[in-house]
């Protein structure tokens, strides 16, 4: 590309050759990384819901998990042992034991307390290290999921719901990985060990404890279905609140202009009340579990005490063992209680995990499995019998087989290095063809090719190098203009950026900004006008220097003077490139080499502006309506529109 925007063969060279930009390491969804492989392995695995799905993620962190469980077992075992030994010391002291024996037992008790303190610290450290590593990994997977399903998959989701999944749902998994998973293992080891000790002391004590201990294990299972239902409700209501808040923030300007702040606040308040109601129902069930568990622990302890008294009275148990046995029985419930405390919110955790896994497993609208070689340049674009529908969400041409198509049976060629404009009324299918060329979607029938190579046979990274895009609705990151430009070419030299800004008429307004090209543009580019945002997007496309360009009416938000300047820059930029223009303005149509007229998703005709005026009634109506609109708004037509004679020459 050169200063005038010409890709090949023009004068005034200023930017690096196309190969320089093309080889820049731009992040794309096909990027091979170990984390991506892990995410793919997770998606390919069988268990993907609830506990099995969570354990599938945990499988990649066995060593840290094993050490956490070991520390948790040591923590609980030392706690139970310390309590049991303390009871034994009291009994021995009351029985007149010597000072030496009591000091030795007290020293052992102190050692157990110290070991438990260290084990508690190690458990907390390792368990949270484990959970935070997994959460970071899951959030990275979620980012790749967003990237994989964009932009087609985003049509089915709201931004607030995705934010809720990426932040709050993933954060809810911390409870499982930092606490629940470890105590599932600890509760399976420590209580059986305590029961075994009781068996050695007296089998009847173990029998008295065992039914209540098993009952405590099963308390969460009684209300499992209810817990899952309430957990889903809490997560869905939380997401609903996020959706309303995100919509409120994004639409603040429009809400203020139309004075609808009270209505939007009411929507947020209603969503918040629904969430509070769901949380109350969840808390009531959790409280019931707590009460039943406390009753079970008390009943188990009293049962061991009663059995112990009977055994002491019958001579089957030494009286000095009774108190330690009762303390040991009560301590056996400790790991179970710890587990039950965190599983009271298991429904929320499980529902959050399902929402995360749903997003991770959502199939990409277009699979990135192409392995073909990139076509040479210049590039000819061809639509071969292309038909596409948006899952019935867009009305198009009704087919005899009952299917509804946005575009149907499109056969169209854009010669290499030429510009083809798509003309037609709103809903005719112009943007759909642009999206198919950008491979936002794949056609249900037919194929789109670059020099005969099917887009589906190309790696997505290669496609993004070959096809550039300037959208009508420009999105800019909350960052500097320079950073937004560098999205297209991270390694672009300052002179390349300056040349792109000159060609797109960005330089003309940079001097008015406080920090020039390093000015932060605000959320979604709020500090720039619509026309300025479009010019930044044009500069970004020029910097990308792709051989194929899709322009979605890039001058629609510009005033007449700016439109003329940007149109001239685009004329230079299109030179040497194969360009598809989604056109609405007459000036854009006239500037194209060819024009394809679309009606209800079908091609009505293809030709030059003059040819179509002579033979295509649909195009003539479209042009005349634009001319009438221009007269209405300005008092004069944009330019005289000659009516061709039947022979094809203008009259």
DOZARO-811095 format. One line per 8 residues: number of its first residue (from 1); their letters; for each residue x, y, z of C-alpha. Coordinates in Angstrom, 2 decimals, decimal comma, always signed. Layout:
! DOZARO-811095
NUM	a	X/Y/Z  ...
This chain:
! DOZARO-811095
1	xxxxxxxx	+0,00/+0,00/+0,00  +1,17/+3,59/-0,50  +0,38/+7,03/+0,81  -2,59/+7,44/-1,47  -3,99/+4,16/-0,25  -3,12/+2,23/-3,43  -2,25/-1,36/-2,74  -0,18/-2,04/-5,84
9	xxxxxxxx	+1,23/-0,07/-8,74  +0,52/+3,45/-7,43  +2,87/+6,33/-6,81  +3,90/+7,81/-3,48  +5,04/+4,67/-1,66  +5,25/+5,17/+2,10  +4,22/+2,02/+3,90  +5,92/-1,33/+4,15
17	xxxxxxxx	+5,03/-4,01/+1,63  +1,93/-6,07/+2,20  +4,01/-8,96/+3,48  +5,13/-6,90/+6,45  +1,61/-6,35/+7,70  +0,43/-9,77/+6,69  +3,09/-11,48/+8,74  +2,31/-9,56/+11,91
25	xxxxxxxx	+1,34/-11,86/+14,80  -2,32/-10,99/+15,09  -4,26/-12,98/+17,73  -6,79/-15,19/+15,97  -9,04/-18,02/+17,00  -6,86/-20,66/+15,40  -3,85/-19,84/+17,54  -2,35/-23,14/+18,82
33	xxxxxxxx	-1,67/-23,00/+22,55  -1,48/-25,60/+25,30  -4,41/-23,96/+27,09  -6,51/-24,11/+23,95  -5,70/-27,80/+23,62  -6,82/-28,35/+27,20  -10,07/-26,50/+26,48  -10,60/-28,66/+23,42
41	xxxxxxxx	-9,93/-31,78/+25,44  -12,49/-30,68/+28,01  -15,09/-30,03/+25,33  -14,41/-33,42/+23,78  -14,79/-35,29/+27,07  -17,96/-37,14/+28,00  -18,83/-35,69/+31,46  -19,78/-32,06/+31,06
49	xxxxxxxx	-22,39/-31,35/+33,70  -22,39/-30,82/+37,45  -19,86/-32,75/+39,50  -18,44/-34,85/+36,62  -17,72/-31,75/+34,59  -16,05/-29,99/+37,52  -13,92/-33,06/+38,24  -12,90/-33,20/+34,57
57	xxxxxxxx	-11,33/-29,76/+34,97  -9,77/-30,78/+38,29  -8,06/-33,76/+36,64  -5,41/-31,45/+35,22  -4,33/-30,36/+38,72  -3,95/-33,71/+40,50  -0,71/-32,92/+42,33  -1,91/-29,70/+43,96
65	xxxxxxxx	-5,27/-31,28/+44,72  -3,60/-34,32/+46,32  -1,43/-32,12/+48,54  -4,49/-30,07/+49,53  -6,37/-33,22/+50,50  -3,38/-34,44/+52,52  -3,24/-31,14/+54,40  -7,02/-31,25/+54,94
73	xxxxxxxx	-6,86/-34,81/+56,32  -4,02/-33,83/+58,65  -5,92/-30,74/+59,77  -9,10/-32,65/+60,64  -7,33/-35,67/+62,08  -5,19/-33,54/+64,38  -8,26/-31,58/+65,47  -10,17/-34,74/+66,38
81	xxxxxxxx	-7,12/-36,27/+68,02  -6,47/-33,10/+70,05  -10,07/-33,01/+71,29  -10,01/-36,71/+72,18  -6,63/-36,39/+73,93  -7,84/-33,32/+75,83  -10,79/-35,30/+77,18  -8,45/-38,15/+78,15
89	xxxxxxxx	-6,13/-35,72/+79,99  -9,08/-34,37/+82,01  -10,18/-37,89/+82,89  -6,62/-38,85/+83,94  -6,24/-35,67/+85,98  -9,50/-36,37/+87,81  -8,34/-39,94/+88,35  -5,18/-38,80/+90,16
97	xxxxxxxx	-2,56/-39,34/+87,45  +0,94/-38,18/+88,22  +2,35/-34,84/+87,15  +4,88/-36,45/+84,81  +2,21/-38,31/+82,89  +0,02/-35,22/+82,64  +2,95/-33,13/+81,34  +3,76/-35,73/+78,72
105	xxxxxxxx	+0,13/-35,88/+77,59  -0,08/-32,06/+77,56  +3,11/-31,86/+75,46  +1,58/-34,30/+72,98  -1,60/-32,21/+72,92  +0,46/-29,08/+72,23  +2,25/-30,83/+69,36  -1,12/-31,83/+67,83
113	xxxxxxxx	-2,32/-28,23/+68,07  +0,85/-26,91/+66,38  +0,65/-29,52/+63,60  -3,01/-28,70/+63,05  -2,25/-24,98/+62,83  +0,41/-25,62/+60,19  -1,87/-28,03/+58,31  -4,70/-25,47/+58,38
121	xxxxxxxx	-2,44/-22,84/+56,83  -1,09/-25,23/+54,20  -4,60/-26,42/+53,35  -5,89/-22,87/+52,92  -2,86/-21,89/+50,84  -2,94/-24,91/+48,54  -6,71/-25,03/+48,15  -6,95/-21,39/+47,17
129	xxxxxxxx	-3,88/-21,67/+44,96  -5,66/-24,55/+43,23  -8,96/-22,73/+42,87  -7,44/-19,47/+41,62  -5,33/-21,30/+39,03  -8,40/-23,16/+37,79  -10,50/-19,99/+37,72  -7,81/-18,22/+35,68
137	xxxxxxxx	-7,77/-21,19/+33,30  -11,55/-21,29/+33,02  -11,74/-17,55/+32,31  -9,13/-17,98/+29,60  -11,23/-20,77/+28,11  -14,26/-18,49/+28,27  -12,39/-15,78/+26,38  -11,54/-18,28/+23,68
145	xxxxxxxx	-15,17/-19,39/+23,65  -16,28/-15,79/+23,08  -13,74/-15,51/+20,29  -14,77/-18,84/+18,79  -18,50/-18,13/+18,61  -18,16/-14,48/+17,53  -19,74/-12,82/+15,77  -22,49/-15,18/+14,58
153	xxxxxxxx	-22,98/-16,89/+17,94  -23,37/-13,56/+19,70  -26,72/-13,05/+17,99  -28,15/-15,63/+20,38  -26,73/-14,08/+23,57  -26,94/-10,80/+25,46  -23,82/-8,98/+26,61  -24,91/-8,85/+30,26
161	xxxxxxxx	-25,52/-12,60/+30,34  -22,05/-13,28/+28,92  -20,46/-10,91/+31,44  -22,29/-12,74/+34,22  -20,93/-16,08/+33,00  -17,37/-14,80/+32,60  -17,25/-13,16/+36,03  -19,83/-14,34/+38,53
169	xxxxxxxx	-20,51/-17,87/+37,30  -16,81/-18,63/+37,00  -16,21/-17,06/+40,43  -18,83/-19,39/+41,93  -16,61/-22,33/+41,01  -14,12/-21,15/+43,65  -16,33/-22,67/+46,36  -16,03/-26,09/+44,77
177	xxxxxxxx	-12,30/-26,05/+44,05  -11,17/-24,31/+47,26  -13,44/-26,17/+49,68  -15,95/-28,70/+48,35  -13,67/-30,92/+46,27  -11,10/-31,23/+49,05  -13,64/-32,04/+51,74  -15,36/-34,62/+49,59
185	xxxxxxxx	-12,06/-36,52/+49,89  -11,43/-35,56/+53,53  -14,94/-36,58/+54,56  -14,37/-39,92/+52,87  -11,17/-40,56/+54,87  -11,33/-39,05/+58,37  -14,79/-40,16/+59,67  -14,24/-43,82/+58,66
193	xxxxxxxx	-10,87/-43,65/+60,47  -12,62/-42,34/+63,60  -15,19/-45,14/+63,40  -12,33/-47,66/+63,10  -10,79/-46,33/+66,34  -14,13/-46,71/+68,07  -14,33/-50,30/+66,84  -11,04/-51,03/+68,62
201	xxxxxxxx	-12,29/-49,41/+71,81  -15,73/-50,95/+71,73  -17,73/-52,24/+68,75  -21,05/-51,14/+70,24  -19,89/-47,52/+70,27  -19,08/-47,71/+66,56  -22,49/-49,27/+65,84  -24,20/-46,49/+67,80
209	xxxxxxxx	-22,40/-43,82/+65,77  -22,50/-45,32/+62,28  -26,23/-44,86/+61,39  -26,18/-41,17/+62,34  -22,93/-40,58/+60,51  -24,36/-42,15/+57,36  -27,50/-40,08/+57,81  -25,42/-36,90/+57,96
217	xxxxxxxx	-23,74/-37,85/+54,69  -27,12/-38,19/+52,97  -28,80/-34,98/+54,18  -27,88/-32,99/+51,02  -29,24/-35,81/+48,84  -32,73/-35,43/+50,29  -33,20/-31,99/+48,78  -30,79/-32,36/+45,88
225	xxxxxxxx	-33,37/-31,77/+43,15  -34,74/-28,77/+45,02  -31,23/-27,41/+45,55  -30,42/-27,73/+41,85  -33,65/-25,98/+40,87  -33,04/-23,14/+43,31  -29,40/-22,85/+42,24  -30,41/-22,46/+38,61
233	xxxxxxxx	-32,96/-19,85/+39,60  -30,39/-17,84/+41,56  -27,87/-17,90/+38,71  -30,51/-17,02/+36,10  -31,86/-14,16/+38,21  -28,31/-12,92/+38,83  -27,67/-12,94/+35,09  -30,96/-11,09/+34,54
241	xxxxxxxx	-29,83/-8,32/+36,91  -26,53/-8,08/+35,05  -28,32/-7,87/+31,71  -30,47/-4,97/+32,90  -27,49/-3,13/+34,42  -25,33/-3,56/+31,30  -28,20/-2,40/+29,07  -28,71/+0,59/+31,37
249	xxxxxxxx	-25,04/+1,57/+31,23  -24,77/+1,14/+27,45  -27,99/+3,03/+26,82  -27,56/+5,88/+29,31  -27,47/+8,54/+26,60  -30,64/+7,36/+24,89  -32,40/+6,75/+28,20  -31,59/+10,28/+29,36
257	xxxxxxxx	-32,60/+11,86/+26,04  -36,00/+10,17/+26,06  -36,52/+10,58/+29,80  -36,95/+6,87/+30,46  -34,67/+6,64/+33,47  -37,52/+5,78/+35,84  -38,65/+2,91/+33,62  -35,15/+1,43/+33,40
265	xxxxxxxx	-34,66/+1,79/+37,17  -37,95/-0,04/+37,66  -36,71/-2,89/+35,43  -33,51/-3,15/+37,48  -35,53/-3,04/+40,72  -37,87/-5,80/+39,49  -34,93/-7,99/+38,48  -33,28/-7,36/+41,86
273	xxxxxxxx	-36,46/-8,31/+43,73  -36,71/-11,52/+41,72  -33,11/-12,32/+42,61  -33,72/-11,61/+46,30  -36,76/-13,90/+46,29  -34,74/-16,71/+44,69  -31,95/-16,20/+47,23  -34,44/-16,34/+50,11
281	xxxxxxxx	-35,84/-19,64/+48,88  -32,34/-21,01/+48,57  -31,46/-19,78/+52,07  -34,58/-21,38/+53,59  -33,65/-24,75/+52,14  -30,07/-24,30/+53,34  -31,36/-23,47/+56,81  -33,43/-26,66/+56,83
289	xxxxxxxx	-30,34/-28,68/+55,91  -28,39/-27,01/+58,74  -31,11/-27,79/+61,26  -31,37/-31,44/+60,20  -27,60/-31,81/+60,25  -27,32/-30,30/+63,75  -30,03/-32,68/+64,95  -28,16/-35,61/+63,39
297	xxxxxxxx	-24,87/-34,66/+65,07  -26,54/-34,27/+68,45  -28,38/-37,57/+68,08  -25,20/-39,39/+67,07  -23,22/-37,99/+70,00  -25,98/-38,82/+72,48  -26,27/-42,34/+71,04  -22,57/-42,97/+71,60
305	xxxxxxxx	-22,86/-41,54/+75,12  -25,83/-43,75/+75,94  -24,12/-46,84/+74,49  -20,96/-45,98/+76,40  -22,81/-45,65/+79,70  -24,43/-49,05/+79,14  -21,05/-50,59/+78,30  -19,36/-49,04/+81,36
313	xxxxxxxx	-22,17/-50,28/+83,58  -21,85/-53,77/+82,11  -18,08/-53,80/+82,39  -17,49/-53,80/+78,65  -15,78/-50,41/+78,64  -13,33/-48,72/+80,96  -14,78/-45,57/+82,49  -11,71/-43,54/+81,50
321	xxxxxxxx	-12,46/-44,26/+77,84  -16,05/-43,00/+77,88  -15,35/-39,27/+77,68  -12,67/-39,57/+74,93  -15,01/-41,89/+72,99  -17,85/-39,36/+73,10  -15,51/-36,54/+72,00  -14,14/-38,75/+69,21
329	xxxxxxxx	-17,69/-39,54/+68,04  -18,59/-35,84/+67,96  -15,33/-35,04/+66,16  -16,07/-37,63/+63,48  -18,85/-35,35/+62,27  -16,49/-32,35/+61,81  -15,34/-33,10/+58,23  -18,92/-33,93/+57,26
337	xxxxxxxx	-20,15/-30,66/+58,75  -17,46/-28,73/+56,89  -18,54/-30,39/+53,66  -22,23/-29,77/+54,34  -21,57/-26,07/+55,05  -20,26/-25,58/+51,53  -22,68/-27,97/+49,80  -25,64/-25,94/+51,04
345	xxxxxxxx	-24,95/-23,73/+48,02  -24,16/-26,69/+45,78  -27,18/-25,90/+43,61  -25,72/-22,48/+42,81  -22,27/-23,93/+42,13  -23,68/-26,66/+39,89  -25,87/-24,22/+37,97  -22,92/-21,84/+37,53
353	xxxxxxxx	-20,78/-24,71/+36,25  -23,48/-25,69/+33,76  -23,65/-22,13/+32,44  -19,86/-22,06/+32,05  -19,79/-25,45/+30,32  -22,70/-24,44/+28,05  -20,63/-21,55/+26,78  -17,42/-23,57/+26,51
361	xxxxxxxx	-19,19/-26,25/+24,50  -21,24/-23,98/+22,26  -20,25/-24,88/+18,70  -18,65/-22,22/+16,58  -20,87/-20,87/+13,79  -17,96/-21,67/+11,48  -15,41/-24,40/+12,33  -11,76/-23,40/+12,08
369	xxxxxxxx	-10,48/-26,63/+10,53  -9,25/-25,47/+7,14  -5,75/-26,54/+6,12  -5,58/-25,30/+2,53  -2,98/-22,95/+1,09  -3,82/-19,28/+0,64  -4,62/-18,16/-2,91  -2,21/-15,91/-4,71
377	xxxxxxxx	-2,85/-12,22/-5,29  -4,72/-10,44/-6,79  -7,84/-12,24/-5,59  -11,07/-12,95/-7,45  -14,13/-13,47/-5,23  -16,93/-15,76/-6,41  -20,26/-16,76/-4,87  -21,27/-20,15/-6,32
385	xxxxxxxx	-24,99/-20,90/-5,87  -24,95/-19,48/-2,33  -28,04/-19,76/-0,12  -28,13/-18,82/+3,55  -30,69/-18,39/+6,31  -30,33/-17,09/+9,88  -32,04/-20,08/+11,51  -35,38/-18,63/+10,52
393	xxxxxxxx	-34,75/-15,33/+12,31  -34,56/-13,25/+9,14  -37,37/-12,98/+6,61  -36,23/-13,49/+3,06  -37,41/-15,29/-0,02  -39,85/-18,09/+0,79  -38,71/-21,23/-1,02  -41,02/-23,99/-2,31
401	xxxxxxxx	-39,58/-26,36/+0,30  -40,83/-24,08/+3,05  -37,41/-22,79/+4,09  -36,82/-19,07/+4,58  -33,62/-17,66/+3,11  -31,85/-14,37/+3,69  -30,15/-14,87/+0,32  -30,87/-17,59/-2,22
409	xxxxxxxx	-29,07/-19,05/-5,24  -26,49/-16,26/-5,46  -24,08/-16,56/-8,39  -21,78/-13,56/-8,40  -18,17/-12,82/-9,29  -16,04/-9,85/-8,21  -13,12/-9,68/-10,65  -9,67/-9,34/-9,13
417	xxxxxxxx	-8,81/-5,74/-8,34  -12,33/-4,45/-9,13  -15,05/-2,95/-6,95  -18,57/-4,38/-6,86  -21,34/-2,54/-5,01  -24,42/-4,26/-3,64  -27,59/-2,20/-4,12  -31,03/-2,89/-2,75
425	xxxxxxxx	-33,54/-1,89/-0,14  -33,09/-2,75/+3,54  -33,41/-6,50/+4,09  -32,49/-7,39/+0,52  -29,46/-9,42/+1,68  -26,56/-6,99/+1,11  -25,02/-7,30/+4,57  -25,57/-11,06/+4,52
433	xxxxxxxx	-23,33/-11,44/+1,47  -20,69/-9,30/+3,16  -20,86/-11,46/+6,28  -20,53/-14,63/+4,21  -17,41/-13,24/+2,52  -16,00/-12,39/+5,97  -17,06/-15,89/+7,04  -19,11/-14,79/+9,99
441	xxxxxxxx	-21,31/-17,66/+8,81  -21,10/-20,48/+6,27  -23,78/-20,85/+3,60  -26,16/-23,78/+3,91  -25,85/-24,25/+0,17  -23,14/-23,32/-2,28  -19,70/-21,91/-1,52  -17,71/-18,69/-1,48
449	xxxxxxxx	-14,24/-18,85/-3,05  -11,09/-16,74/-3,34  -9,38/-17,62/-6,61  -11,29/-20,89/-6,54  -10,35/-21,77/-2,94  -13,37/-22,37/-0,69  -13,30/-20,16/+2,40  -13,97/-23,27/+4,50
457	xxxxxxxx	-10,69/-24,76/+3,30  -8,65/-21,83/+4,62  -7,41/-21,48/+8,21  -9,28/-18,64/+9,85  -6,01/-16,82/+10,51  -5,29/-16,81/+6,79  -8,78/-15,58/+5,97  -8,43/-12,59/+8,30
465	xxxxxxxx	-5,18/-11,72/+6,55  -6,84/-11,83/+3,14  -10,15/-10,09/+3,83  -10,40/-6,71/+5,57  -13,57/-5,07/+6,86  -14,82/-1,57/+7,58  -18,23/-1,90/+9,30  -20,97/+0,69/+9,34
473	xxxxxxxx	-21,37/+0,37/+13,11  -17,78/+0,97/+14,21  -16,62/-0,34/+17,58  -13,57/+1,23/+19,21  -11,94/-0,04/+22,38  -11,67/+2,20/+25,43  -8,07/+2,95/+24,52  -6,03/+5,36/+22,45
481	xxxxxxxx	-6,54/+5,87/+18,73  -3,09/+4,42/+18,20  -4,00/+1,24/+20,11  -7,22/+0,89/+18,12  -5,26/+1,18/+14,88  -2,69/-1,34/+16,05  -5,42/-3,98/+16,33  -4,95/-4,37/+12,58
489	xxxxxxxx	-1,14/-4,44/+12,65  +0,49/-4,70/+16,10  +3,97/-4,24/+14,66  +3,14/-1,30/+12,40  +5,81/+1,40/+12,27  +4,85/+5,00/+13,17  +5,21/+6,09/+9,54  +2,80/+3,33/+8,44
497	xxxxxxxx	+0,24/+4,50/+10,99  +0,73/+8,12/+9,90  +0,23/+7,19/+6,23  -2,98/+5,28/+7,00  -4,28/+8,22/+9,04  -3,51/+10,63/+6,20  -5,24/+8,44/+3,63  -8,37/+8,05/+5,78
505	xxxxxxxx	-8,54/+11,73/+6,72  -7,88/+10,93/+10,40  -4,97/+13,37/+10,62  -7,33/+16,28/+9,98  -8,99/+15,93/+13,40  -6,09/+14,59/+15,47  -4,77/+18,09/+16,18  -8,05/+18,98/+17,86
513	xxxxxxxx	-7,70/+16,14/+20,37  -5,88/+16,74/+23,68  -3,29/+13,99/+23,17  -3,47/+13,60/+19,41  -3,22/+10,00/+18,27  -2,70/+8,90/+21,89  -6,05/+10,32/+23,00  -8,24/+7,73/+24,74
521	xxxxxxxx	-11,48/+7,58/+22,76  -13,74/+6,47/+25,62  -16,14/+3,54/+25,86  -17,05/+2,41/+22,33  -15,32/+5,55/+20,99  -17,73/+7,93/+22,75  -15,31/+10,89/+22,57  -15,36/+10,83/+18,76
529	xxxxxxxx	-18,16/+11,68/+16,38  -19,71/+8,99/+14,21  -17,80/+10,20/+11,18  -14,52/+10,31/+13,10  -15,04/+6,75/+14,30  -15,63/+5,64/+10,73  -12,44/+7,31/+9,54  -10,47/+5,54/+12,28
537	xxxxxxxx	-12,00/+2,26/+11,09  -10,99/+3,05/+7,50  -7,43/+3,80/+8,62  -7,40/+0,52/+10,49  -8,42/-1,35/+7,35  -5,79/+0,46/+5,29  -3,16/-0,48/+7,85  -4,22/-4,11/+7,60
545	xxxxxxxx	-3,55/-3,96/+3,83  -5,70/-6,97/+2,93  -6,10/-7,81/-0,78  -9,89/-8,15/-0,36  -11,96/-5,43/+1,30  -15,56/-5,37/+2,55  -16,92/-1,84/+3,01  -20,28/-1,44/+4,73
553	xxxxxxxx	-21,36/+2,05/+3,58  -18,37/+3,66/+5,29  -19,44/+7,21/+4,46  -22,98/+6,97/+5,84  -22,26/+9,11/+8,92  -20,13/+11,78/+7,24  -21,10/+15,27/+6,18  -20,84/+16,19/+2,51
561	xxxxxxxx	-17,29/+17,60/+2,73  -15,93/+14,75/+4,82  -17,71/+12,24/+2,61  -15,96/+13,66/-0,44  -12,56/+13,45/+1,22  -13,09/+9,94/+2,59  -14,59/+8,78/-0,69  -11,44/+9,96/-2,45
569	xxxxxxxx	-9,32/+8,08/+0,10  -11,40/+4,96/-0,40  -11,06/+5,27/-4,16  -7,28/+5,20/-3,72  -7,51/+2,38/-1,16  -9,61/+0,23/-3,48  -7,04/+0,45/-6,26  -5,44/-2,97/-6,61
577	xxxxxxxx	-7,90/-4,55/-4,17  -10,95/-6,67/-4,77  -13,69/-4,74/-2,98  -17,26/-5,57/-2,02  -19,19/-2,43/-1,08  -22,50/-2,60/+0,75  -23,90/+0,61/-0,68  -26,81/+2,86/+0,20
585	xxxxxxxx	-25,72/+6,16/-1,32  -25,84/+7,01/-4,98  -22,30/+8,41/-4,93  -21,01/+5,07/-3,66  -22,85/+3,17/-6,38  -21,49/+5,39/-9,12  -17,93/+4,92/-7,90  -18,12/+1,11/-8,26
593	xxxxxxxx	-16,95/-0,80/-11,32  -19,98/-3,09/-11,13  -23,27/-3,03/-9,26  -25,33/-6,07/-8,22  -28,98/-5,30/-7,51  -30,59/-7,46/-4,82  -34,32/-8,00/-4,29  -35,59/-10,22/-1,47
601	xxxxxxxx	-32,32/-12,11/-1,30  -31,99/-12,69/-5,06  -29,86/-11,00/-7,69  -32,08/-8,97/-10,01  -29,28/-7,78/-12,28  -25,56/-6,99/-12,47  -23,94/-4,22/-14,50  -22,58/-0,71/-14,47
609	xxxxxxxx	-24,58/+2,25/-13,24  -25,51/+3,29/-16,77  -26,38/-0,24/-17,88  -28,64/-0,84/-14,91  -30,44/+2,48/-15,35  -31,19/+1,42/-18,91  -32,50/-2,07/-18,25  -33,20/-2,71/-14,52
617	xxxxxxxx	-36,43/-1,25/-13,19  -35,57/-2,18/-9,61  -32,32/-0,22/-9,82  -33,98/+2,75/-11,48  -36,58/+2,88/-8,71  -33,82/+2,73/-6,10  -31,84/+5,54/-7,75  -34,91/+7,70/-8,32
625	xxxxxxxx	-35,96/+7,31/-4,67  -32,52/+8,46/-3,54  -32,63/+11,42/-5,91  -36,07/+12,40/-4,62  -34,80/+12,16/-1,03  -31,83/+14,40/-1,87  -34,14/+17,01/-3,39  -36,36/+16,87/-0,32
633	xxxxxxxx	-33,46/+17,38/+2,07  -31,27/+19,85/+0,16  -33,54/+21,42/-2,44  -31,41/+20,06/-5,30  -30,57/+16,61/-6,60  -27,18/+15,14/-5,78  -26,37/+15,21/-9,51  -28,34/+15,03/-12,74
641	xxxxxxxx	-29,47/+11,48/-13,44  -29,65/+10,97/-17,20  -32,23/+8,51/-18,40  -30,63/+6,15/-20,93  -32,31/+5,58/-24,26  -33,46/+2,15/-25,34  -30,19/+1,74/-27,17  -28,30/+2,06/-23,92
649	xxx	-26,75/+5,51/-24,52  -27,78/+8,39/-22,29  -30,25/+10,75/-23,86
